[in-house]
Amino acid sequence: MGDRGVGSAPRACQARQQIGEIWMRTTRLRQKIKKFLDVRGEANTTEILEHVNSTMRHGTTPQQLGNVLSKDKDIMKVATTKRGGALSGRYEICVWQLRPGALDEN
């Protein structure tokens, strides 16, 4: 019937474990971003990405960072700024700030 090997967990358990690992990773990422924004006041997405990737062992991707920034209730988008790339022309980048009192609640 089932051809599972000895000691292997069912798929549902493996999925929960994997999701837990991802959640813990974004928790550390969120804490790092909040501390950075608390010190800096405000920073754009590129500055946050450079800080995270230079201070964390494995860093993060721009996509994951964007998801964390946009979905965390303690982080607010306060503005956008224009950037000019040599090959890609001009594009907008978001500027982020920590919500007042966000670190006091934790």
BELHU-V471267 format. One record per backbone hydrogen bond with DSSP energy under -1.0 kcal/mol. NH is the residue of the N-H (numbers start at 1). CO is the residue of the C=O. E is the energy in kcal/mol with one decimal. If there is no record, write none. Layout:
nh=NH co=CO e=E
nh=NH co=CO e=E
This chain:
nh=8 co=5 e=-1.5
nh=14 co=10 e=-2.0
nh=15 co=11 e=-2.6
nh=16 co=12 e=-2.2
nh=17 co=13 e=-2.4
nh=18 co=14 e=-2.3
nh=19 co=15 e=-2.6
nh=20 co=16 e=-2.4
nh=21 co=17 e=-1.9
nh=22 co=18 e=-2.0
nh=23 co=19 e=-2.7
nh=24 co=20 e=-2.3
nh=25 co=21 e=-2.0
nh=26 co=22 e=-2.3
nh=27 co=23 e=-1.9
nh=28 co=24 e=-2.1
nh=29 co=25 e=-2.0
nh=30 co=26 e=-2.9
nh=31 co=27 e=-2.3
nh=32 co=28 e=-2.3
nh=33 co=29 e=-2.4
nh=34 co=30 e=-2.6
nh=35 co=31 e=-2.2
nh=36 co=32 e=-2.1
nh=37 co=33 e=-2.8
nh=38 co=34 e=-2.0
nh=39 co=35 e=-1.8
nh=40 co=36 e=-2.9
nh=41 co=37 e=-2.4
nh=42 co=40 e=-1.2
nh=43 co=96 e=-1.9
nh=45 co=94 e=-1.7
nh=48 co=44 e=-2.2
nh=49 co=45 e=-2.5
nh=50 co=46 e=-2.5
nh=51 co=47 e=-2.2
nh=52 co=48 e=-2.8
nh=53 co=49 e=-2.6
nh=54 co=50 e=-1.5
nh=55 co=51 e=-1.4
nh=56 co=52 e=-2.2
nh=65 co=61 e=-2.5
nh=66 co=62 e=-2.4
nh=67 co=63 e=-2.0
nh=68 co=64 e=-2.4
nh=69 co=65 e=-2.8
nh=70 co=66 e=-2.2
nh=71 co=67 e=-1.8
nh=72 co=68 e=-1.5
nh=75 co=72 e=-1.3
nh=76 co=97 e=-3.4
nh=78 co=95 e=-2.5
nh=79 co=95 e=-1.3
nh=81 co=93 e=-2.9
nh=83 co=91 e=-3.5
nh=85 co=89 e=-3.8
nh=91 co=83 e=-2.8
nh=93 co=81 e=-2.8
nh=95 co=79 e=-3.1
nh=96 co=43 e=-3.0
nh=97 co=76 e=-2.5
nh=99 co=74 e=-3.6
nh=102 co=99 e=-2.1
nh=105 co=101 e=-1.1
